[in-house]
Amino acid sequence: MQSVPLSFQQRFHWDNSHRLSDLNLNFPFALFITGALNIERLRESFEAVIRRHGALRTRIAVAHGEPRQIVDVPGRFRLEVAPRPHDLTSEVEGYLNCPFDLVGGKLFRARLLRLSRQEHILLVCAHHLIMDAYSVSLLSDELWHWYSSQTPALPVLQTQYSDYALRQMQAHPGWLESHGRYWTERLANAEPLRLPAERSVAVDTTTAVGNFQIEFEGPLTAAIDAAARRWKTMPAMLMLTAFIAALSRWSKQSDFIVPIVFSGRDDPDTLGLIGFFSYVLLLRMQIGGARDFADLRDRVSREFCLACAGEDHGRVVTGLLADLPAREGMKLFSTSFNWLSMSSGELAGAPSQAILNRLRGALEVTPFPFKFLPRYLNASGRSQDSPLSDAPALGLQVTQGSTVEASLLYSAGSLSPGSIAVFAENLRLLLESAVA
C-alpha cells in the first residue's frame, strides 16, 4: 500500500465534489458484446489491467483534514454479473451515474449484464479522480488485449500515477513562483463568458446536458487541413478561432475567458498510463477591434503561446483553480474547448481497430449508448436540484480519429436546441469563409 498527496487535478475535483456534492464526476462507458464471451477470462483481464495500473487501485483517505490517495496492493477483482434487468435503460444509466463513496471507497467498478448466451453489456465506471478521457481508450484496449491473447506482451510501465503526483508536489513551490504571477496578473478582472439565458426552456432535470452533433463534410475538413498547412498552424487552432468568434458574436463580449482542455501527457512515460493527467489552460481573449479572421487567428495564437510559454503553466492554473471557492471556479467554465486526438468511438470505450481485428470471428464489441447525467441521482432515482444548471454553458468538443467529428455540449436547462443549431450553423459558415 502506498500513500501520496493528491495531484493538482485531483485536488480541484476533490474540492468540487465536496462543495458541489451533486456534480457528476463519473467517467463511464458501456459496451455491447456479441459472441461466446468467456466471463472468467474477462474478469482475469480486468485483474491484469488493474494490477498494471495503480490508478485503478486508488482510493482516497482523509487524515488531519487532508486527503491523500492510497494505492492498494493488487488483489482479486470482483466482476459483478447480473441477469437481464426488467428495465435495461434504467439499469445501465442508474449504474453508470451512481455516485462513488469518495472517502475510503473504491473508485473503479464494472458490471456485466447477461442478456443471453450470445449477448452481454459491459458497464465500466471510474471516478474522474483516477481517470481522464485518454485513459478510456487505454483501459479498453488493454482489457481486450489481455482477453484476446494468451501470451500478451505489453511494454513495462516506467512510472505510475502516484509517482506523477509526487513529482508535481515536489515542484509545486517552483511552479507557483515562476508562473503564478503571470496567471494572477493575466486573469485579473477577467470575466467569464455570459451567454443569453432562455429561461422559458422547459427541460427534464435529468437530461440537463444537451449534445448537438456538427457535421463537417469531407471538403470542409480538407480545406481546414490545407489552410492550417498554408498558415503554419494546427487545424485545432483554426477551429478554436472560429469558436471564439462565434461566442463573441452571440454573447456580444470582446473580453472573456476560454478554458482549453489538454491531455497533460507531455512526458512519454505517461502516454500509456491510466490516470487523471488532463488539465486546463485559461485563455484571456481580448478581441475587440480584430480586423478579420486572420487577425483574430493571430491573436488567439499569441495568447495560446503565452499560456504555454512554460510547460507547467496549465498545472499551475489547475492549482490556482483549486484555491477558488467552488462556484466561483465553476463560473469560469461557462464555455470550454476540447480537442481529442482519438475517435468518438474510442472516447466511448470502443477498442482500437487492431484489437477489433484480433477479436473478429469470436466477439463483436461496440459502444452501447446511454444518457450521462450532469448531476448524481438521489435515492428516488432523480437527479438532484442544483443552481449550477441555471447558468448557460456551451462547450465544443472535437474528436479526430480517421475523421473529424465535433459536438456542442450545452446546458439544456437554459439554452434551446434551436439556438444551438443556429450557433452551429454560424460556426460552420465562419470556418467555410475563413479557409476558402
SELO-853862 format. One record per atom (N, C-alpha, C): residue in three letters; x, y, z. Coordinates in steps of 0.1 Angstrom, whole numbers, plus 2048, in hexadecimal, padded with zeros to 3 digits. Layout:
N
AlaXYZ
...
***
This chain:
436
Met8087F4800
Met800800800
Met80980C800
Gln8058167F8
Gln80D8237F7
Gln80482F7FA
Ser809839801
Ser801845804
Ser8088517FF
Val8028597F6
Val8088657F0
Val7FE8707F0
Pro80287C7EF
Pro7F98887ED
Pro7F18877E0
Leu7E688E7E0
Leu7DE88F7D3
Leu7E68987CA
Ser7E48957BD
Ser7EA89F7B3
Ser7E18AB7B2
Phe7E68B67AB
Phe7DE8C27AA
Phe7D08BF7A4
Gln7D08B6799
Gln7C48B3793
Gln7BA8AC79C
Gln7BF8A37A4
Gln7B789B7AD
Gln7B28A57B8
Arg7BA8AE7BD
Arg7B68B67C8
Arg7AB8C07C3
Phe7AB8C57B7
Phe7A18CD7B2
Phe7948C67B1
His7938BA7AC
His7878B27AC
His7838AD7B9
Trp78C8AA7C2
Trp7898A67CF
Trp7818B17D7
Asp7868BD7D6
Asp7808C87DD
Asp7728CB7D6
Asn7718CA7C9
Asn7648CD7C3
Asn75A8C27C6
Ser75F8B57C8
Ser7558AA7CB
Ser7508AB7D9
His7568B37E1
His7518B57EF
His7498C27F0
Arg74E8CC7EA
Arg7468D97EB
Arg73A8D97E1
Leu73B8D17D6
Leu7308D07CD
Leu72C8C17CD
Ser7268BC7D7
Ser7258AD7D9
Ser71D8A67CF
Asp7158AD7C7
Asp70D8A67BD
Asp7148A67AF
Leu71F8AC7AE
Leu7268AD7A1
Leu72B89F79D
Asn72789A791
Asn72A88C78D
Asn73888C787
Leu74188678E
Leu74F885789
Leu753877785
Asn74986F782
Asn74C86177D
Asn75286276F
Phe75985776C
Phe75F85575E
Phe75A84775A
Pro74E846754
Pro749839751
Pro749836742
Phe74982973F
Phe746825731
Phe73F817731
Ala738814727
Ala730808726
Ala733801718
Leu7357F4718
Leu7387ED70C
Leu72E7E170A
Phe7297E06FD
Phe7207D56FA
Phe7297CA6F3
Ile7287BE6F9
Ile7317B36F5
Ile7287A86EF
Thr72C7A46E3
Thr7257996DC
Thr72F78E6DA
Gly72B7816DD
Gly7337766DB
Gly73476E6E8
Ala73C7636E8
Ala73E75A6F3
Ala7487606FD
Leu744769706
Leu74C76F70F
Leu75176671A
Asn75E76671D
Asn76475E728
Asn764768734
Ile75B76673D
Ile759770748
Ile765770751
Glu76B764754
Glu77676375D
Glu782769757
Arg78476774A
Arg79076D743
Arg78E77D744
Leu782781742
Leu780790743
Leu783795751
Arg77F78E75B
Arg782792769
Arg79179276B
Glu798788766
Glu7A7787767
Glu7AD793760
Ser7A7797754
Ser7AD7A274C
Ser7AC7AF754
Phe7A07B175B
Phe79F7BD763
Phe7AA7BC76E
Glu7AC7B1774
Glu7B67AF77F
Glu7C47B377A
Ala7C77AF76D
Ala7D47B2768
Ala7D67C1766
Val7CC7C7760
Val7CC7D675E
Val7CE7DD76B
Ile7C67D9775
Ile7C67E0783
Ile7D47DE789
Arg7D97D2788
Arg7E77CF78D
Arg7F17D8787
Arg7F07DB77A
Arg7FA7E2773
Arg7F97F1776
His7ED7F6779
His7EA80577A
His7E6808789
Gly7EF80E790
Gly7EB81179E
Gly7E081A7A0
Ala7DD823796
Ala7D282C797
Ala7C5825799
Leu7C3819793
Leu7B7812794
Leu7B580B7A2
Arg7C080B7AA
Arg7C08057B7
Arg7C08107C2
Thr7BD81C7BE
Thr7BE8287C6
Thr7B182B7CD
Arg7B282F7DA
Arg7A78347E2
Arg7AC8417E9
Ile7A38487EF
Ile7A78557F5
Ile7A4853804
Ala7AE85780C
Ala7AC85781B
Ala7B0865820
Val7A986982B
Val7AB876830
Val7B187583E
Ala7BD87C840
Ala7C487C84D
Ala7C788A850
His7C288E85C
His7C489C862
His7BF8A6858
Gly7B38A2851
Gly7AD8AC848
Gly7B28AC83A
Glu7BD8A4838
Glu7C38A582A
Glu7C1898823
Pro7BC898817
Pro7BA88C80F
Pro7C7887809
Arg7C987A809
Arg7D4873803
Arg7CF8677FA
Gln7D78657F0
Gln7D38597E8
Gln7DA84D7ED
Ile7D38427EF
Ile7D88367F4
Ile7D882B7E9
Val7E38267E5
Val7E481D7DA
Val7E580F7E1
Asp7DB8077DF
Asp7DA7FA7E6
Asp7E37F07DD
Val7E77E57E4
Val7EE7DA7DD
Val7E47D37D4
Pro7E97CD7C9
Pro7E07C57C0
Pro7D97BA7C8
Gly7CD7B77C4
Gly7C67AC7CA
Gly7BC7A77BF
Arg7B379E7C4
Arg7A97987BB
Arg79E7A37B8
Phe79B7A47AB
Phe7917AD7A7
Phe7837A67A6
Arg7797AD7AB
Arg76C7A87AB
Arg7647AE7A0
Leu7617A6795
Leu7597AB78A
Leu74B7A778D
Glu7427B0790
Glu7347AD792
Glu72E7A8786
Val72679D787
Val71F79777C
Val710797780
Ala70879C777
Ala6F979D77A
Ala6F179976E
Pro6E5793771
Pro6DD78F765
Pro6D679C75F
Arg6D079A754
Arg6C97A574D
Arg6BF7AB756
Pro6C07B8758
Pro6B77BF761
Pro6A97C175A
His69F7C4761
His6927C775C
His6927D4753
Asp6997DE759
Asp69A7EB752
Asp6A97ED74F
Leu6AD7E9743
Leu6BB7EA73F
Leu6C17F8740
Thr6BA80173A
Thr6BF80F73A
Thr6C1814748
Ser6B7812751
Ser6B981775F
Ser6C4810766
Glu6C6804763
Glu6D17FC76A
Glu6DF802765
Val6E0804758
Val6ED809753
Val6F0817758
Glu6E6820756
Glu6E982E75A
Glu6E982F769
Gly6E2828771
Gly6E382877F
Gly6F1824784
Tyr6F681A77E
Tyr703815783
Tyr70E81F77F
Leu70E824773
Leu71982C76E
Leu71883A773
Asn70C83E778
Asn70B84C77E
Asn70A84C78D
Cys70D840793
Cys70C83F7A2
Cys7198447A8
Pro71884C7B3
Pro7248527B9
Pro72D8487C0
Phe73984B7C1
Phe7438437C9
Phe7448487D7
Asp74883F7E0
Asp74C8437ED
Asp75A8487ED
Leu75C8557ED
Leu76985B7EB
Leu77285A7F7
Val76D857803
Val77585680F
Val777847812
Gly78284280D
Gly78683480F
Gly78082A806
Gly77682D7FE
Gly7708247F5
Gly7788227E8
Lys7768177E1
Lys77C8147D4
Lys77781E7CA
Leu7808227C0
Leu77C82C7B6
Leu77B8267A8
Phe77B8197A8
Phe77981279B
Phe77080679D
Arg767804793
Arg75E7F8794
Arg75A7F4786
Ala7557E8785
Ala7507E2779
Ala7457D877B
Arg73C7D8772
Arg7307CE773
Arg72E7C9765
Leu72B7BC765
Leu7277B5758
Leu7197B1759
Leu7117B674F
Leu7037B274E
Leu7027A7743
Arg6FD79B748
Arg6FB79073F
Arg6ED790738
Leu6ED79572C
Leu6E0796725
Leu6DC78871F
Ser6E578071A
Ser6E3773715
Ser6F176C715
Arg6F1760710
Arg6FE75970F
Arg708760706
Gln7027676FC
Gln70B76D6F2
Gln70B77C6F3
Glu7047826FC
Glu7047916FD
Glu70679570C
His70F79F70D
His7127A571A
His7147B4719
Ile7127BB724
Ile7157C9725
Ile71F7CB730
Leu72A7D172D
Leu7347D3737
Leu7347E273C
Leu7327E4749
Leu7317F274E
Leu73E7F4756
Val7457FF753
Val752802759
Val75181175E
Cys75581376B
Cys753820770
Cys75F82377A
Ala76582F778
Ala770833781
Ala76D842784
His772846790
His770854793
His77B85C78C
His778868789
His781871781
His78E873789
Leu78E871796
Leu79A87279E
Leu7A5868799
Ile7A285D793
Ile7AC85478F
Ile7AC851780
Met7A5859778
Met7A485676A
Met7A0862762
Asp7A6864756
Asp7A286E74D
Asp79E868740
Ala79A871736
Ala79586C729
Ala79F862722
Tyr7AB866722
Tyr7B585E71B
Tyr7B7850722
Ser7B485072F
Ser7B5843736
Ser7AB839732
Val79F83E72D
Val794835729
Val79982C71E
Ser79F831713
Ser7A4829708
Ser7B082070D
Leu7B8824716
Leu7C381C71B
Leu7BD810723
Leu7B381372B
Leu7AD808733
Leu7A67FE72A
Ser79E802720
Ser7977F9718
Ser7A17F170F
Asp7AB7F770A
Asp7B57F0701
Asp7BC7E570A
Glu7C17E9716
Glu7C87E071E
Glu7BF7D4722
Leu7B37D7726
Leu7AA7CD72A
Leu7A87C2720
Trp7A57C7713
Trp7A37BD709
Trp7B07B7703
His7BB7BE705
His7C87B8702
His7CA7AC70A
Trp7C87AE717
Trp7CA7A2720
Trp7C079771D
Tyr7B479B71A
Tyr7AA791718
Tyr7AD78970B
Ser7B278F701
Ser7B47896F4
Ser7C17826F2
Ser7CA7836FC
Ser7D877D6FA
Ser7DB775706
Gln7E1769703
Gln7E576070E
Gln7F3764713
Thr7FB76A70B
Thr80876F70F
Thr80A77D70B
Pro803786712
Pro80479470F
Pro81179A713
Ala8167A370A
Ala8237AA70D
Ala8207B970C
Leu81F7BF718
Leu81D7CE718
Leu82A7D471E
Pro82E7E071A
Pro83A7E671F
Pro8397E872E
Val8447E7734
Val8447E9743
Val8427F8746
Leu8397FB74F
Leu836809753
Leu84280E75C
Gln847819758
Gln85381F75F
Gln84F82776B
Thr84282B76B
Thr83D833776
Thr82E830779
Gln829835784
Gln81B834787
Gln81684278A
Tyr80884378B
Tyr80285078D
Tyr80785679B
Ser80884D7A5
Ser80D8527B2
Ser81B8597B1
Asp8238547A8
Asp83185A7A6
Asp82F8687A0
Tyr826869797
Tyr823876790
Tyr81E88079B
Ala81587C7A4
Ala8108857AE
Ala81B8897B7
Leu8248807BB
Leu82F8837C4
Leu83888D7BD
Arg83C88B7B0
Arg8448957A9
Arg83E8A37A8
Gln8318A37A6
Gln8298AF7A5
Gln82A8B77B3
Met8288B07BE
Met8298B67CB
Met8378BB7CE
Gln8418B47CA
Gln84E8B87CD
Gln8528C57C5
Ala84C8C77B9
Ala84F8D27B1
Ala8458DE7B4
His83B8DC7BC
His8318E57BE
His8358F37C2
Pro83E8F57CC
Pro8439037CF
Pro84990A7C3
Gly8519037BB
Gly8589097B0
Gly84E90D7A5
Trp8449047A3
Trp83A908799
Trp83391579C
Leu82E9167A8
Leu8279227AC
Leu83092E7AC
Glu83C92D7B0
Glu8459387B0
Glu84893D7A1
Ser84A933798
Ser84F93778B
Ser84393B782
His837935784
His82C93677B
His82093D781
Gly81E93C78F
Gly812940795
Gly80F94F793
Arg81A957793
Arg818966791
Arg812969784
Tyr817962779
Tyr81296476C
Tyr80396276C
Trp7FE957771
Trp7F0954771
Trp7E795D779
Thr7EC961785
Thr7E496A78D
Thr7E2977787
Glu7ED97C780
Glu7EC989779
Glu7E498876C
Arg7E697D765
Arg7DF97B758
Arg7D097A75A
Leu7CC973764
Leu7BE971767
Leu7B797B770
Ala7BF985774
Ala7B998F77D
Ala7AD996776
Asn7A299777D
Asn79699E778
Asn79099776C
Ala79498B769
Ala78F98575D
Ala780980760
Glu778980756
Glu76A97B757
Glu76996E750
Pro761965756
Pro75D95974E
Pro75395D743
Leu75295373A
Leu74895672F
Leu73A956735
Arg73295F730
Arg724960735
Arg71B95F729
Leu715953727
Leu70C95071C
Leu6FE954720
Pro6F6958717
Pro6E895D71A
Pro6DF95071D
Ala6DA95072A
Ala6D294572E
Ala6C4946728
Glu6BE93B725
Glu6B193A720
Glu6A893372B
Arg6A393B734
Arg69D935740
Arg69092E73D
Ser68B930731
Ser67E92972E
Ser68091A72A
Val68C916729
Val68F908724
Val68A8FF72F
Ala6818F672B
Ala67D8EB734
Ala6858DF732
Val68B8D973C
Val6948CD73B
Val6938C5747
Asp6938B8745
Asp6948AE750
Asp6A28B0757
Thr6A28B1764
Thr6AE8B476B
Thr6B88A876A
Thr6B389C766
Thr6BD891765
Thr6C3891757
Thr6C089A74E
Thr6C689B741
Thr6CC8A973E
Ala6D28AE748
Ala6D68BD748
Ala6E28C073F
Val6E88B6739
Val6F38B8730
Val6EF8B4722
Gly6EF8BD719
Gly6EC8BA70B
Gly6F88B8703
Asn6F78B06F8
Asn7028AC6F0
Asn6FE8AE6E1
Phe7048B86DB
Phe7008BB6CD
Phe70C8B86C4
Gln70A8AE6BB
Gln7148A96B2
Gln7168B36A6
Ile7228B76A3
Ile7258C0698
Ile72A8B768D
Glu7248B9681
Glu7298B1675
Glu7348B966E
Phe73F8B466D
Phe74A8BA664
Phe74C8B1658
Glu7488B664D
Glu7498AE641
Glu7588AD63D
Gly75B8A3635
Gly7698A0631
Gly7708AC62B
Pro7698B3622
Pro7708BF61C
Pro7748C9626
Leu76B8CC630
Leu76E8D663A
Leu77A8D1643
Thr77A8C5647
Thr7858BF64F
Thr7928C1647
Ala7928BD63A
Ala79E8BE632
Ala7A38CD631
Ala7998D662F
Ala79C8E462E
Ala7A38E963B
Ile79E8E5647
Ile7A38E9653
Ile7B28E4655
Asp7B48D7651
Asp7C28D2651
Asp7CB8D9648
Ala7C68DD63C
Ala7CF8E4632
Ala7D28F2637
Ala7C88F963D
Ala7CA906642
Ala7D490664E
Ala7D38FC656
Ala7DC8FA662
Ala7EA8F965D
Arg7EC8F1652
Arg7FA8EF64D
Arg7FF8FC647
Arg7F6903640
Arg7F9910639
Arg7FD91B643
Trp7F691B64E
Trp7F9925659
Trp802920664
Lys808914662
Lys81190E66B
Lys80C90E679
Thr80090967A
Thr7F9907687
Thr7F28FA688
Met7EB8F7692
Met7E48EB694
Met7D58EC690
Pro7CF8E268B
Pro7C08E2689
Pro7B88E6695
Ala7BD8E16A1
Ala7B68E46AD
Ala7B68F36B0
Met7C18FA6AC
Met7C29096AE
Met7B79106A6
Leu7B590B69A
Leu7AB912691
Leu79D90F697
Met79B90369B
Met78E9006A2
Met78C9086AE
Leu79690A6B6
Leu7959126C2
Leu7929206BF
Thr7999266B5
Thr7979346B1
Thr7889366AC
Ala78392D6A4
Ala77592E6A0
Ala76B92D6AB
Phe76E9246B5
Phe7669226C1
Phe76592F6C9
Ile7719356CB
Ile7729426D2
Ile76A94D6CB
Ala76C94E6BE
Ala7649586B7
Ala7559566B8
Ala75194A6B7
Ala7429476B8
Ala73D94A6C6
Leu7459476D0
Leu74194A6DE
Leu7409596E0
Ser74A9616DB
Ser74A96F6DC
Ser73E9756D6
Arg73A9706CA
Arg72E9766C3
Arg7229736CC
Trp7209676D1
Trp7149646D8
Trp71396B6E6
Ser71F96B6ED
Ser71F9716FA
Ser7209806FA
Lys7249866EE
Lys7279946ED
Lys7329986F7
Gln73C98F6F9
Gln747992702
Gln7549926F9
Ser75D99B6FC
Ser76A99A6F5
Ser7769976FF
Asp77299570C
Asp77C992716
Asp77698771F
Phe77B97B71D
Phe776970726
Phe780964726
Ile77D95B72F
Ile786950732
Ile78294472A
Val78B93D723
Val78893071C
Val791925722
Pro78C91C72A
Pro79491172F
Pro796907723
Ile7A3902722
Ile7A68F8719
Ile7AB8EC720
Val7A68E071D
Val7AA8D4724
Val7B58CD71C
Phe7C08C9723
Phe7CB8C271E
Phe7CD8B5724
Ser7D38AC71C
Ser7D589E721
Ser7DF89D72D
Gly7E88A672D
Gly7F28A7738
Gly7FC89C738
Arg7FD89572D
Arg80788972C
Arg81388E724
Asp81A89772A
Asp82689D723
Asp832893724
Asp83388C72F
Asp83E882731
Asp83A87572A
Pro844870722
Pro84186471B
Pro83D858724
Asp842858730
Asp83F84E73A
Asp83084D73D
Thr82985973B
Thr81B85973F
Thr811855734
Leu816853728
Leu80E85171C
Leu80684471E
Gly80C83A724
Gly80582D725
Gly7FF82B733
Leu7FD83673B
Leu7FA834749
Leu7EC83974C
Ile7E4831753
Ile7D7835757
Ile7D883F763
Gly7D084A763
Gly7D185376E
Gly7CA86076A
Phe7CA86A773
Phe7C4877770
Phe7CF88176D
Phe7D3882761
Phe7DD88B75C
Phe7D8898756
Ser7CC898751
Ser7C78A3749
Ser7C68B0752
Tyr7C98BB74C
Tyr7C98C8754
Tyr7C38D374B
Val7C18DE750
Val7BB8E974A
Val7C48F6748
Leu7C48FB73C
Leu7CA90973A
Leu7BF913739
Leu7C091E73F
Leu7B692873E
Leu7BB933735
Leu7B5935729
Leu7B993F720
Leu7B194C722
Arg7B8957725
Arg7B1964726
Arg7B096A718
Met7A4969712
Met7A296E705
Met79C97C705
Gln7A5985700
Gln7A19936FE
Gln7A29966EF
Ile7969966E9
Ile7969956DA
Ile78F9A16D4
Gly78D9AC6DC
Gly7879B86D7
Gly7909BE6CC
Gly78A9C26C1
Gly7919C86B6
Gly7989BF6AD
Ala7969B16AE
Ala79C9A86A5
Ala7979AB697
Arg7A09AC68D
Arg79D9B167F
Arg7969A6677
Asp79B999679
Asp79598E671
Asp799981678
Phe796976672
Phe798969678
Phe7A796767A
Ala7AF96B670
Ala7BE969671
Ala7C397167D
Asp7BF97D67F
Asp7C398568B
Asp7BF97E698
Leu7B2979698
Leu7AE9736A4
Leu7B69666A6
Arg7B995E69B
Arg7C195269D
Arg7CE9556A3
Asp7D596069E
Asp7E29646A4
Asp7E19676B3
Arg7D696E6B6
Arg7D49726C5
Arg7D29656CD
Val7CA95C6C8
Val7C894F6CF
Val7D59486D0
Ser7DD9476C6
Ser7EA9406C6
Ser7F39466D0
Arg7F49546D0
Arg7FD95B6DA
Arg7F99586E8
Glu7EC9586EB
Glu7E79566F8
Glu7EA9476FC
Phe7E893E6F3
Phe7EB9306F5
Phe7FA92E6F8
Cys8039346F0
Cys8119336F2
Cys815939700
Leu810944704
Leu81394A711
Leu80E94071C
Ala80393A71A
Ala7FE931725
Ala806925726
Cys80C92171A
Cys81591571A
Cys82491871B
Ala82792471F
Ala83592871F
Ala83D91F729
Gly83791B733
Gly83E91273C
Gly83690573C
Glu83D8FA73C
Glu8368ED73A
Glu82D8EA746
Asp82F8F1752
Asp8278EE75D
Asp81C8F875F
His81A901756
His81090B758
His80290575B
Gly7FE8FB753
Gly7F18F5754
Gly7EF8EF762
Arg7F98E9767
Arg7F88E3774
Arg7F78ED77F
Val7FE8F977D
Val7FD904786
Val7EE909786
Val7E890B77A
Val7DB90F77A
Val7D2906782
Thr7D48F9780
Thr7CB8EF787
Thr7CD8F1796
Gly7DA8F379A
Gly7DC8F67A8
Gly7D69027AD
Leu7D690D7A5
Leu7D091A7A9
Leu7C19187AA
Leu7BB9107A1
Leu7AC90E7A1
Leu7A89067AD
Ala7B18FD7B2
Ala7AE8F67BE
Ala7AC8FE7CA
Asp7B290A7CA
Asp7B19137D5
Asp7A591C7D5
Leu79E91C7C9
Leu7929257C8
Leu78691E7CF
Pro77C9267D4
Pro7709217D8
Pro76A9197CD
Ala76390E7D0
Ala75F9047C5
Ala75690B7BB
Arg74C9137BF
Arg7439187B5
Arg74A9237AD
Glu75392B7B3
Glu75B9357AB
Glu76392E7A1
Gly76A9237A4
Gly77291C79B
Gly76A91678F
Met75E911793
Met75690B788
Met75091577F
Lys74F922783
Lys74A92C77A
Lys75392E76E
Leu76092C770
Leu76A92D765
Leu76792375A
Phe75F91975D
Phe75D90E754
Phe75091074D
Ser74B91C74B
Ser73F91E743
Ser74191B734
Thr74D919730
Thr751914723
Thr75E90C724
Ser76190471A
Ser76D8FC71A
Ser76F8F770C
Phe77C8F4709
Phe7808EF6FC
Phe7898E26FF
Asn7858D76F9
Asn78C8CB6FC
Asn78F8C46EF
Trp79B8C26EB
Trp79F8BB6DE
Trp7A68AE6E3
Leu7A08A36DF
Leu7A58966E3
Leu7AA88E6D7
Ser7B788A6D8
Ser7BD8826CD
Ser7B98746CE
Met7AC8716CD
Met7A68646CD
Met7988646C7
Ser7938596C2
Ser7868596BC
Ser77B8596C7
Ser76F85D6C2
Ser76485D6CB
Ser76184F6D1
Gly7648456C8
Gly7628376CD
Gly76C8346D8
Glu7788386D7
Glu7828356E1
Glu77E83C6EE
Leu7798496ED
Leu7758506F8
Leu7698496FF
Ala7618416F8
Ala75683A6FE
Ala75A82C702
Gly767829702
Gly76C81C707
Gly76E8116FD
Ala76C8146F0
Ala76E80A6E6
Ala77D8076E4
Pro7807FA6E3
Pro78E7F66E1
Pro7937FC6D3
Ser7A07FD6D2
Ser7A68026C6
Ser7A47F76BB
Gln7A77FB6AE
Gln7A47F26A3
Gln7AD7E66A4
Ala7BA7E86A9
Ala7C37DD6AA
Ala7BE7D26B4
Ile7B87D76BF
Ile7B27CD6C8
Ile7A67C76C3
Leu79D7CF6BC
Leu7917C96B6
Leu7957BE6AC
Asn7A07C06A4
Asn7A47B669B
Asn7A77A96A2
Arg7AD7AA6AE
Arg7B179E6B5
Arg7A57976BB
Leu79A79F6BD
Leu78E7996C3
Leu7857936B8
Arg7877976AB
Arg77E7946A1
Arg77C78569F
Gly77078169E
Gly76D77369D
Gly76976D6AA
Ala76D7736B5
Ala76A76E6C3
Ala7607786CA
Leu7637856C9
Leu75A78E6D0
Leu75979B6C7
Glu74D7A16C8
Glu74B7AF6C3
Glu7497B86CF
Val7517C36D0
Val7507CC6DB
Val74E7DA6D6
Thr7427E06DA
Thr73F7ED6D5
Thr7397F56E1
Pro73B8036E0
Pro73580B6EB
Pro7268096EC
Phe72280A6F9
Phe7138096FB
Phe70F817700
Pro70581D6F9
Pro70282B6FD
Pro6FA82C70A
Phe6FD836712
Phe6F683971E
Phe6F6848721
Lys6EE84C72A
Lys6ED85A72E
Lys6F585D73A
Phe6FF866738
Phe70786B743
Phe700877749
Leu6FF877756
Leu6F888175E
Leu70288B764
Pro700898763
Pro7098A1769
Pro7098A1778
Arg6FF89C77E
Arg6FE89C78D
Arg6FA88E791
Tyr6FF88A79D
Tyr6FD87C7A2
Tyr6EE87A7A5
Leu6EA86E7A3
Leu6DC86A7A7
Leu6DB8697B6
Asn6CF86D7BB
Asn6CD86B7CA
Asn6C685E7CC
Ala6C285B7D8
Ala6BC84E7DB
Ala6B084B7D3
Ser6A88557CF
Ser69C8537C7
Ser69E8517B8
Gly6AB8517B4
Gly6AE84F7A6
Gly6AD85B79E
Arg6AC8677A4
Arg6AC87479D
Arg6B987B7A0
Ser6BD884796
Ser6C988C799
Ser6C68967A3
Gln6D089B7AA
Gln6CD8A47B5
Gln6CC8B27AF
Asp6C58BB7B6
Asp6C58C97B1
Asp6D28D07B4
Ser6D68D87AB
Ser6E38DF7AC
Ser6E28ED7A5
Pro6E78F77AC
Pro6E79057A6
Pro6F190579A
Leu6FA8FB799
Leu7038FC78D
Leu6FB8FA780
Ser6F08F3780
Ser6E88F1774
Ser6E28FE76F
Asp6E1908777
Asp6DB915773
Asp6E491D769
Ala6F191B76A
Ala6FA923762
Ala6FC91D754
Pro6FA92674A
Pro6FC92173C
Pro70B91D73A
Ala70D911734
Ala71B90D731
Ala71B906724
Leu72690871D
Leu72890270F
Leu7368FF70D
Gly7398F270A
Gly7478EE707
Gly7478E76F9
Leu7538E86F3
Leu7558E16E6
Leu75F8D66E8
Gln75B8CA6E5
Gln7648BE6E6
Gln7668B86D8
Val7738B76D4
Val7778B26C7
Val77F8A56C9
Thr77B89B6C2
Thr78388E6C2
Thr78888C6B4
Gln7958886B4
Gln79B8866A7
Gln7A28786A7
Gly79B86F6A0
Gly7A086269E
Gly7A386168F
Ser79D858687
Ser79E858679
Ser797864673
Thr78C86967A
Thr785874676
Thr78487E681
Val78088A67E
Val77E895688
Val76F89568C
Glu76C894698
Glu75E89569D
Glu75D8A06A8
Ala7528A76A8
Ala7518B26B2
Ala7438B26B8
Ser7428B56C5
Ser7358B66CB
Ser7368C26D5
Leu72A8C86D6
Leu7288D36DF
Leu7218CE6EB
Leu7278CF6F7
Leu7218CB704
Leu71C8D770B
Tyr70F8D770E
Tyr7098E3713
Tyr6FF8E171F
Ser6FC8EB727
Ser6F38EA732
Ser6E58EB72C
Ala6DE8E072B
Ala6D18DF725
Ala6C68E672E
Gly6C98E973A
Gly6C08EF743
Gly6BF8FE740
Ser6C8904739
Ser6C8912736
Ser6CB916728
Leu6CF90C720
Leu6D190F711
Leu6C9905709
Ser6C29096FF
Ser6B99016F7
Ser6C18FA6EB
Pro6BC8EE6E7
Pro6C28E86DB
Pro6C28F16CF
Gly6B88F96CD
Gly6B79026C2
Gly6C290C6C2
Ser6C59126CD
Ser6D091C6CE
Ser6DD9156CC
Ile6DF9096D1
Ile6EC9026CE
Ile6ED8FE6C0
Ala6E38FB6B9
Ala6E38F86AB
Ala6E89046A3
Val6E29106A7
Val6E691C6A0
Val6F591F6A3
Phe6F991D6AF
Phe70891F6B2
Phe7109166AA
Ala70D9096A9
Ala7148FF6A2
Ala716903693
Glu70B90868D
Glu70B90D67F
Glu71491967E
Asn714922687
Asn71D92E686
Asn72B92A687
Leu72E920690
Leu73C91B691
Leu740914684
Arg73890C67E
Arg73B906671
Arg73E911667
Leu73591B666
Leu73792565C
Leu74492D65E
Leu74793066B
Leu75393766E
Leu75F92F669
Leu75F92266B
Leu76A91A667
Leu76B919657
Glu760917651
Glu760917642
Glu76592463C
Ser76192F642
Ser76693C63C
Ser77593E63F
Ala77993964B
Ala78793C64F
Ala791934646
Val78D927643
Val79791E63C
Val79591E62D
Ala78B925628
Ala78992561A
Ala795929612
***
